[in-house]
Amino acid sequence: MPVVCAVVQSGVALRLADLIADPTLDLRLVDGAAAALARPIRWVAVTELADPRPFLSGGELVLTTGLRQRSAAAQREFVARIADRDVVGVGFGIGLTHKAVPVATLAEARRRGLPVLEIPYSTPFIAVDQFVADRILEEQYGRFHDLLDEYDTLARSLLSGRGLGALVDSLQQILGAPVMVVDQQGHILATAPAAAPWPVEEILAGVHGTVAGLTATPVLVEEAVVAHLCCRTPRRSADVLPYAVALVGLELARRQAVLAGQRQLVGQVLEDVIRGGITAAEAERRLATFGILAAGGHVVLVGTADPAGDLPVRLTAVPQLPGAITAVVDECLVAVLTPGHDPRRAAQLLLDQLGRYGSAARVGIGGRRAGVAGLRWSYYEAFEAMSRGAGINDRERMSLTGLLLASEDVPLRDLAEDLLRPLREFDARHGGALVRTLREYLDANGSVATVAERLIVHRNTVRYRVEQIESLTGRSLGSTADRVQLWLALAATRIGTAP
């Protein structure tokens, strides 16, 4: 029966010339140009099929004894069929079906530009097969050994104390091409050589494929793209790139873990400062540990987003803002800007980053104030501004209400929760909207028509809800004093989402 067998694809530059040069095989080039002998052999296929095309994919050396090639027409047809599959040549075994390579075979091979090797009866096909397999294994073992050395070089570079910079330097030497790591904000984290130009905007926009000779591989940390490892066309050892990408990911994950831990520690100090739980002297000492010098003027930014998953955990992964000390306080990212940095620019960058972790991202900007009290004041200005809605919100003049809400000495939030609890419980039990109706009613200065339009309900529905609110809270919305209490309660619970 006809047999088709294949040697495992090697990717090795084993050429027809190498087979001919080996004296143990005793192969002879019957016909073929010298240039054709330089083509690499990817497979060896032994076949006696009249049409072996279904078993060929290109790059094979086809070995045959011509068992089914009795006529000149069959011989020409066989050569034409395998040539269509872009094989590298024909090895014709003589001494069995044919005493010599058929003339028709040689003529068609010449016309197709296909080299023909004569395989003597004394050389079994398995010997050719084994020769190619041994060369493949030898080359693969050598490359595997070199690859391990390259892996070791990259790992040692990363652990040398120079981190990402040393890793990129070593990778550039291994590849023989420029290498760069850029984060999602467009900051180049490391590059080698230092002066190499990079189309950062195209890389981040995903159109780097239009830049000739540039490869950009995404680096993932916890299934999120945090950076790209980029290189120009490697001159060698391109198969080391996946390992390099993994090492870059490990380094960025380590940095992210350090940043997350620092944000938690700074957040604990800021919570104590905001709540007034420590003295000014103790606050200054603890803040200075993280580079916040309370005596200088600082601007506080407060930002958050509607969560897409565990928002507090995700906020620890938000990249660091240049010129800022950042912390996670409850479900907000707080940034204390050091002097000399533009608050508006920092707020825009923070807003863009928060938009990747949730919807309706919003950032509030506090005033520039000095001292521990000023830092606390700036925080509440920023938080109040952030609470006004999506986007960037500048601070407004601090009101008496804001000062009351900022004071830990006044248990306003506790009183607010007690006052609004009956409404929240009613809404929870009945799927109602009393709290929202109350907020809209107060914002509309008691206009039933405006509330009905905003909530898309009938005016009588609004009046009925107002009666329920008055009944459940024991407060009259017709009384200025009661309205003020209810408005303060809503404001306190809104601000109260911060520590």
C-alpha positions as CSV (number, residue, x, y, z in Angstrom):
1,M,0.0,0.0,0.0
2,P,1.2,3.6,-0.7
3,V,2.6,5.3,2.4
4,V,2.8,9.0,3.2
5,C,5.0,10.0,6.2
6,A,6.2,13.4,7.5
7,V,9.0,14.5,9.7
8,V,8.0,17.0,12.3
9,Q,8.3,20.6,11.1
10,S,11.5,22.1,12.3
11,G,11.8,25.7,11.3
12,V,15.5,24.7,10.8
13,A,17.5,26.0,7.8
14,L,18.4,22.5,6.6
15,R,18.9,22.7,2.8
16,L,19.0,20.2,-0.1
17,A,22.7,21.0,-0.4
18,D,23.2,19.6,3.2
19,L,21.7,16.3,2.1
20,I,23.8,16.1,-1.0
21,A,27.0,17.0,1.0
22,D,26.6,14.1,3.4
23,P,28.6,11.1,2.2
24,T,26.7,8.5,4.1
25,L,23.5,9.2,2.1
26,D,25.2,9.0,-1.3
27,L,22.6,11.3,-2.9
28,R,23.3,12.7,-6.4
29,L,21.8,15.9,-7.9
30,V,20.5,14.8,-11.3
31,D,18.9,18.1,-12.3
32,G,18.4,21.5,-10.6
33,A,19.8,25.0,-10.3
34,A,22.2,25.8,-7.5
35,A,19.9,28.5,-6.1
36,A,17.2,25.8,-5.6
37,L,19.5,23.8,-3.4
38,A,19.6,26.6,-0.9
39,R,15.8,26.3,-0.1
40,P,15.1,25.1,3.4
41,I,13.6,21.6,4.0
42,R,10.7,21.7,6.4
43,W,9.4,18.2,6.0
44,V,10.2,14.9,4.3
45,A,7.3,13.1,2.7
46,V,7.5,9.6,1.4
47,T,4.7,8.7,-1.0
48,E,3.7,6.3,-3.8
49,L,0.4,8.0,-4.4
50,A,-0.4,9.3,-7.8
51,D,-1.7,12.5,-6.3
52,P,-0.2,13.2,-2.9
53,R,-1.4,16.9,-2.8
54,P,-3.9,16.4,0.1
55,F,-0.9,15.4,2.3
56,L,1.4,18.3,1.3
57,S,1.5,21.8,2.6
58,G,4.8,23.2,1.2
59,G,8.5,23.0,1.9
60,E,8.6,19.2,1.7
61,L,11.2,17.0,0.1
62,V,9.1,14.3,-1.7
63,L,10.6,10.8,-1.8
64,T,9.2,8.3,-4.3
65,T,10.2,5.1,-6.2
66,G,7.7,5.9,-9.0
67,L,5.6,2.8,-8.3
68,R,2.6,4.3,-10.0
69,Q,4.5,6.3,-12.5
70,R,4.7,3.7,-15.3
71,S,4.0,6.0,-18.2
72,A,5.6,9.3,-19.2
73,A,2.2,11.1,-18.8
74,A,1.9,9.7,-15.2
75,Q,5.5,10.9,-14.5
76,R,4.9,14.4,-15.8
77,E,1.5,14.6,-13.9
78,F,3.1,13.5,-10.6
79,V,5.8,16.2,-10.8
80,A,3.2,18.9,-11.8
81,R,1.0,18.0,-8.9
82,I,3.7,18.2,-6.2
83,A,5.1,21.4,-7.7
84,D,1.7,23.0,-7.2
85,R,2.2,22.4,-3.5
86,D,5.5,24.3,-3.5
87,V,7.7,21.4,-2.5
88,V,11.5,21.9,-2.4
89,G,12.4,19.0,-4.5
90,V,12.0,15.3,-5.5
91,G,14.1,12.4,-4.2
92,F,13.7,9.5,-6.7
93,G,14.7,6.1,-5.5
94,I,16.2,3.9,-8.3
95,G,16.7,0.2,-8.5
96,L,13.1,-0.8,-7.6
97,T,10.5,0.3,-10.1
98,H,12.9,2.3,-12.3
99,K,16.6,1.7,-13.0
100,A,17.1,5.4,-13.5
101,V,15.2,8.6,-13.0
102,P,12.7,8.7,-15.9
103,V,13.3,11.2,-18.6
104,A,9.7,12.6,-18.4
105,T,10.2,13.2,-14.7
106,L,13.4,15.2,-15.3
107,A,11.9,17.2,-18.1
108,E,8.8,18.2,-16.1
109,A,11.0,19.0,-13.0
110,R,13.2,21.2,-15.1
111,R,10.2,23.0,-16.5
112,R,8.9,23.6,-13.0
113,G,12.3,24.6,-11.6
114,L,12.2,21.6,-9.2
115,P,15.5,19.9,-8.2
116,V,15.7,16.1,-8.6
117,L,17.9,14.0,-6.4
118,E,18.8,10.4,-7.3
119,I,18.6,8.0,-4.3
120,P,20.5,4.8,-4.8
121,Y,19.1,1.4,-4.0
122,S,21.6,1.1,-1.1
123,T,20.2,4.2,0.7
124,P,16.8,3.5,2.3
125,F,14.3,6.3,2.5
126,I,14.4,5.9,6.3
127,A,18.0,7.0,6.3
128,V,17.1,10.3,4.6
129,D,14.2,10.6,7.1
130,Q,16.5,10.0,10.0
131,F,19.1,12.4,8.8
132,V,16.6,15.3,8.7
133,A,15.1,14.3,12.0
134,D,18.5,14.3,13.7
135,R,19.4,17.7,12.3
136,I,16.1,19.0,13.5
137,L,16.5,17.7,17.0
138,E,20.1,19.0,17.1
139,E,19.1,22.4,16.0
140,Q,16.1,22.5,18.4
141,Y,18.2,21.4,21.3
142,G,20.8,24.1,20.5
143,R,18.1,26.8,20.3
144,F,16.5,25.5,23.5
145,H,19.8,25.8,25.3
146,D,20.3,29.4,23.9
147,L,16.8,30.3,24.8
148,L,17.3,29.2,28.4
149,D,20.4,31.3,28.6
150,E,18.4,34.3,27.3
151,Y,15.7,33.7,29.8
152,D,18.3,33.6,32.6
153,T,19.8,36.9,31.3
154,L,16.5,38.6,31.3
155,A,15.5,37.3,34.8
156,R,18.8,38.4,36.2
157,S,18.5,41.8,34.7
158,L,15.1,42.3,36.3
159,L,16.3,41.2,39.7
160,S,19.5,43.3,39.5
161,G,18.1,46.2,41.3
162,R,17.7,48.3,38.2
163,G,14.3,46.6,37.4
164,L,12.6,47.4,34.1
165,G,15.4,49.5,32.7
166,A,17.9,46.7,33.0
167,L,15.4,44.2,31.5
168,V,14.9,46.4,28.5
169,D,18.6,46.9,28.0
170,S,19.3,43.2,28.0
171,L,16.3,42.5,25.7
172,Q,17.6,45.1,23.2
173,Q,21.0,43.3,23.1
174,I,19.4,39.9,22.7
175,L,17.1,41.0,19.8
176,G,19.6,43.4,18.2
177,A,16.8,45.9,17.9
178,P,15.4,48.9,19.8
179,V,12.9,48.0,22.7
180,M,10.5,50.1,24.7
181,V,7.8,49.7,27.4
182,V,5.0,52.3,27.4
183,D,2.1,52.4,29.8
184,Q,-1.6,53.1,28.9
185,Q,-1.2,56.8,29.7
186,G,1.6,57.2,27.1
187,H,4.5,57.3,29.6
188,I,7.6,55.6,28.4
189,L,8.6,53.4,31.3
190,A,11.9,52.2,29.8
191,T,13.6,52.3,26.4
192,A,16.8,51.1,24.9
193,P,18.7,52.8,23.3
194,A,17.7,55.9,25.2
195,A,17.4,58.1,22.1
196,A,15.3,55.7,20.0
197,P,12.1,57.4,18.6
198,W,8.7,55.8,19.2
199,P,5.3,56.6,17.7
200,V,3.6,56.5,21.1
201,E,0.2,57.9,20.0
202,E,-0.1,55.3,17.2
203,I,0.8,52.5,19.6
204,L,-1.9,53.5,22.1
205,A,-4.4,54.1,19.3
206,G,-3.8,50.6,18.0
207,V,-2.7,51.7,14.5
208,H,1.0,50.8,15.1
209,G,0.6,48.1,12.4
210,T,0.9,50.9,9.8
211,V,4.4,51.7,11.1
212,A,6.8,49.5,9.3
213,G,8.9,47.1,11.3
214,L,7.1,47.9,14.7
215,T,5.7,45.2,16.9
216,A,3.7,46.2,20.0
217,T,2.6,43.4,22.4
218,P,0.1,44.2,25.2
219,V,1.2,43.5,28.8
220,L,-1.6,42.3,31.0
221,V,-1.9,42.5,34.8
222,E,-5.0,40.7,36.2
223,E,-6.5,40.5,32.7
224,A,-6.2,44.2,32.1
225,V,-3.8,45.8,29.6
226,V,-1.5,48.1,31.5
227,A,1.3,48.6,29.0
228,H,2.9,47.6,25.7
229,L,6.2,46.0,25.0
230,C,7.4,47.4,21.7
231,C,10.3,46.5,19.5
232,R,11.6,47.2,16.0
233,T,12.1,44.3,13.7
234,P,14.3,41.8,15.7
235,R,17.5,40.7,13.9
236,R,17.6,37.5,16.0
237,S,16.0,35.5,18.9
238,A,12.5,36.8,18.4
239,D,11.1,33.8,20.2
240,V,12.3,35.2,23.5
241,L,9.6,38.0,23.3
242,P,6.7,36.1,25.0
243,Y,8.9,35.5,28.0
244,A,10.0,39.1,28.1
245,V,6.4,40.2,28.0
246,A,5.7,37.9,31.0
247,L,8.6,39.4,32.9
248,V,7.4,43.0,32.2
249,G,4.0,42.0,33.5
250,L,5.5,40.6,36.7
251,E,7.5,43.9,37.3
252,L,4.4,46.1,36.6
253,A,2.3,43.8,38.9
254,R,4.9,44.3,41.6
255,R,4.8,48.1,41.2
256,Q,1.1,48.0,41.3
257,A,1.1,46.0,44.5
258,V,3.5,48.5,46.1
259,L,1.3,51.4,45.0
260,A,-1.8,49.7,46.3
261,G,-0.2,49.1,49.7
262,Q,1.0,52.7,49.8
263,R,-2.5,54.0,48.9
264,Q,-4.0,52.0,51.8
265,L,-1.5,53.4,54.3
266,V,-1.9,57.0,53.1
267,G,-5.6,56.5,53.1
268,Q,-5.6,55.6,56.8
269,V,-3.7,58.7,57.7
270,L,-6.0,60.9,55.6
271,E,-9.0,59.4,57.2
272,D,-7.6,60.3,60.6
273,V,-6.9,63.9,59.3
274,I,-10.4,64.3,57.8
275,R,-12.1,63.1,60.9
276,G,-9.9,65.2,63.2
277,G,-9.0,62.1,65.1
278,I,-5.3,63.1,65.6
279,T,-3.5,66.3,66.6
280,A,-2.1,68.6,64.1
281,A,1.5,67.7,65.2
282,E,0.9,64.0,64.8
283,A,-0.8,64.5,61.5
284,E,2.1,66.5,60.1
285,R,4.6,63.8,61.3
286,R,2.6,60.9,59.7
287,L,1.9,62.9,56.5
288,A,5.6,63.7,56.1
289,T,6.3,60.0,56.0
290,F,4.6,59.8,52.6
291,G,6.0,63.1,51.3
292,I,3.1,65.4,52.2
293,L,4.5,68.5,53.9
294,A,1.4,70.0,55.6
295,A,3.0,73.4,55.9
296,G,3.1,73.8,52.2
297,G,0.1,74.7,50.1
298,H,-1.7,71.6,48.7
299,V,-4.6,71.0,46.4
300,V,-6.8,67.9,47.0
301,L,-8.6,66.1,44.2
302,V,-11.3,63.6,44.9
303,G,-12.6,61.2,42.2
304,T,-14.7,58.1,41.8
305,A,-16.9,56.3,39.3
306,D,-20.0,54.2,39.3
307,P,-18.4,50.8,40.0
308,A,-17.9,48.0,37.5
309,G,-17.0,45.3,39.9
310,D,-15.1,45.8,43.2
311,L,-14.4,49.5,42.8
312,P,-12.1,50.0,45.9
313,V,-9.9,47.2,44.7
314,R,-9.8,48.6,41.2
315,L,-8.9,52.1,42.5
316,T,-5.7,50.7,43.9
317,A,-4.7,49.8,40.4
318,V,-5.2,53.3,38.9
319,P,-1.8,54.5,37.6
320,Q,0.0,57.0,39.7
321,L,-0.6,60.7,39.0
322,P,2.5,62.7,38.3
323,G,3.3,65.1,41.1
324,A,0.7,63.6,43.5
325,I,0.4,61.4,46.6
326,T,-2.7,59.2,46.1
327,A,-4.8,57.2,48.5
328,V,-8.0,55.2,48.5
329,V,-10.5,56.5,51.0
330,D,-13.7,54.5,51.0
331,E,-14.8,54.4,47.4
332,C,-12.9,57.4,46.2
333,L,-9.4,58.0,45.0
334,V,-7.9,61.0,46.8
335,A,-4.9,62.8,45.3
336,V,-2.9,65.4,47.2
337,L,-1.0,67.5,44.6
338,T,2.4,68.8,45.5
339,P,3.1,72.5,44.8
340,G,3.9,73.4,41.2
341,H,1.5,71.0,39.5
342,D,-1.6,72.1,37.5
343,P,-4.8,70.9,39.3
344,R,-6.9,71.1,36.2
345,R,-4.5,69.0,34.1
346,A,-4.1,66.4,37.0
347,A,-7.9,66.3,37.3
348,Q,-8.3,65.5,33.6
349,L,-5.8,62.7,33.8
350,L,-7.5,61.3,36.9
351,L,-10.9,61.5,35.2
352,D,-9.6,59.6,32.1
353,Q,-8.1,56.9,34.3
354,L,-11.2,56.5,36.4
355,G,-13.3,56.2,33.2
356,R,-11.5,52.9,32.6
357,Y,-12.7,51.4,35.9
358,G,-16.4,52.4,35.9
359,S,-19.0,54.7,34.3
360,A,-20.0,58.3,35.1
361,A,-16.4,59.2,36.3
362,R,-16.3,62.4,38.3
363,V,-13.5,64.5,39.9
364,G,-13.7,67.4,42.3
365,I,-11.0,70.0,42.8
366,G,-10.4,71.6,46.2
367,G,-8.6,74.9,46.9
368,R,-4.9,75.3,47.5
369,R,-4.6,75.5,51.3
370,A,-1.7,75.1,53.8
371,G,-1.5,73.2,57.1
372,V,-3.4,70.2,58.3
373,A,-6.7,72.2,58.7
374,G,-6.2,73.5,55.1
375,L,-5.7,70.0,53.8
376,R,-8.9,68.8,55.5
377,W,-10.8,71.8,54.2
378,S,-9.5,71.3,50.6
379,Y,-10.7,67.6,50.9
380,Y,-14.2,68.6,51.7
381,E,-14.3,71.3,49.0
382,A,-13.2,68.6,46.5
383,F,-15.7,66.0,47.8
384,E,-18.5,68.5,47.6
385,A,-17.5,69.5,44.1
386,M,-17.3,65.8,43.0
387,S,-20.7,65.1,44.3
388,R,-22.3,67.6,41.8
389,G,-22.1,65.1,38.9
390,A,-20.0,63.5,36.2
391,G,-16.9,65.2,34.8
392,I,-14.6,67.7,36.4
393,N,-16.1,70.0,39.0
394,D,-14.3,73.0,40.5
395,R,-14.9,74.0,44.1
396,E,-17.5,76.4,45.2
397,R,-17.3,78.8,48.1
398,M,-17.5,76.7,51.3
399,S,-20.9,77.1,52.9
400,L,-21.9,76.9,56.6
401,T,-23.6,73.7,55.6
402,G,-20.3,72.4,54.3
403,L,-18.5,73.4,57.5
404,L,-21.1,71.6,59.6
405,L,-20.8,68.5,57.5
406,A,-17.0,68.7,57.7
407,S,-17.1,68.8,61.5
408,E,-16.6,65.5,63.3
409,D,-17.7,67.1,66.5
410,V,-21.3,67.5,65.2
411,P,-23.1,64.1,64.8
412,L,-25.0,65.4,61.8
413,R,-24.7,62.2,59.8
414,D,-26.1,60.0,62.6
415,L,-29.0,62.4,63.0
416,A,-29.6,62.5,59.3
417,E,-29.7,58.7,59.1
418,D,-32.3,58.6,61.9
419,L,-34.4,61.2,60.2
420,L,-34.4,59.5,56.8
421,R,-34.5,55.9,57.9
422,P,-38.3,55.6,57.7
423,L,-38.2,56.8,54.1
424,R,-35.4,54.4,53.2
425,E,-37.1,51.5,54.8
426,F,-40.4,52.3,53.0
427,D,-38.6,52.5,49.7
428,A,-36.8,49.2,50.4
429,R,-40.0,47.4,51.3
430,H,-42.3,48.7,48.6
431,G,-39.8,49.6,45.8
432,G,-40.7,53.3,46.4
433,A,-39.0,56.5,45.5
434,L,-39.7,58.7,48.6
435,V,-36.1,59.7,49.2
436,R,-35.6,60.7,45.5
437,T,-38.9,62.6,45.5
438,L,-37.9,64.5,48.7
439,R,-34.6,65.5,47.1
440,E,-36.2,66.6,43.9
441,Y,-39.0,68.5,45.8
442,L,-36.4,70.4,47.9
443,D,-34.2,71.1,44.8
444,A,-37.3,72.4,43.0
445,N,-38.2,74.7,45.9
446,G,-41.5,72.9,46.5
447,S,-42.7,73.0,42.9
448,V,-45.0,70.0,42.4
449,A,-45.1,70.5,38.6
450,T,-41.3,70.6,38.3
451,V,-40.9,67.4,40.4
452,A,-43.6,65.6,38.3
453,E,-41.8,66.6,35.1
454,R,-38.4,65.4,36.4
455,L,-39.7,62.1,37.7
456,I,-42.1,61.6,34.8
457,V,-45.1,61.0,37.1
458,H,-48.5,62.7,37.6
459,R,-48.7,65.7,39.9
460,N,-51.1,63.9,42.2
461,T,-48.5,61.2,42.6
462,V,-46.0,63.8,43.8
463,R,-48.6,65.2,46.2
464,Y,-49.4,61.7,47.6
465,R,-45.7,61.1,48.1
466,V,-45.2,64.4,49.9
467,E,-48.0,63.4,52.3
468,Q,-46.2,60.0,52.9
469,I,-42.9,61.8,53.6
470,E,-44.5,64.1,56.1
471,S,-46.3,61.2,57.8
472,L,-43.3,59.0,58.1
473,T,-40.8,61.7,59.2
474,G,-43.1,63.8,61.3
475,R,-41.9,66.9,59.5
476,S,-43.9,69.3,57.5
477,L,-42.6,70.3,54.1
478,G,-44.5,73.5,54.4
479,S,-42.4,74.6,57.4
480,T,-39.1,76.3,56.6
481,A,-37.4,74.9,59.7
482,D,-38.5,71.3,58.8
483,R,-37.4,71.8,55.2
484,V,-33.9,72.9,56.4
485,Q,-33.6,69.8,58.6
486,L,-34.6,67.5,55.7
487,W,-32.3,69.2,53.3
488,L,-29.4,69.0,55.7
489,A,-30.1,65.3,56.2
490,L,-30.0,64.6,52.5
491,A,-26.7,66.6,52.2
492,A,-25.2,64.9,55.1
493,T,-25.9,61.4,53.8
494,R,-24.5,62.4,50.4
495,I,-21.3,63.8,51.9
496,G,-21.4,60.9,54.3
497,T,-20.4,58.4,51.6
498,A,-16.9,59.7,52.4
499,P,-15.3,58.9,55.8
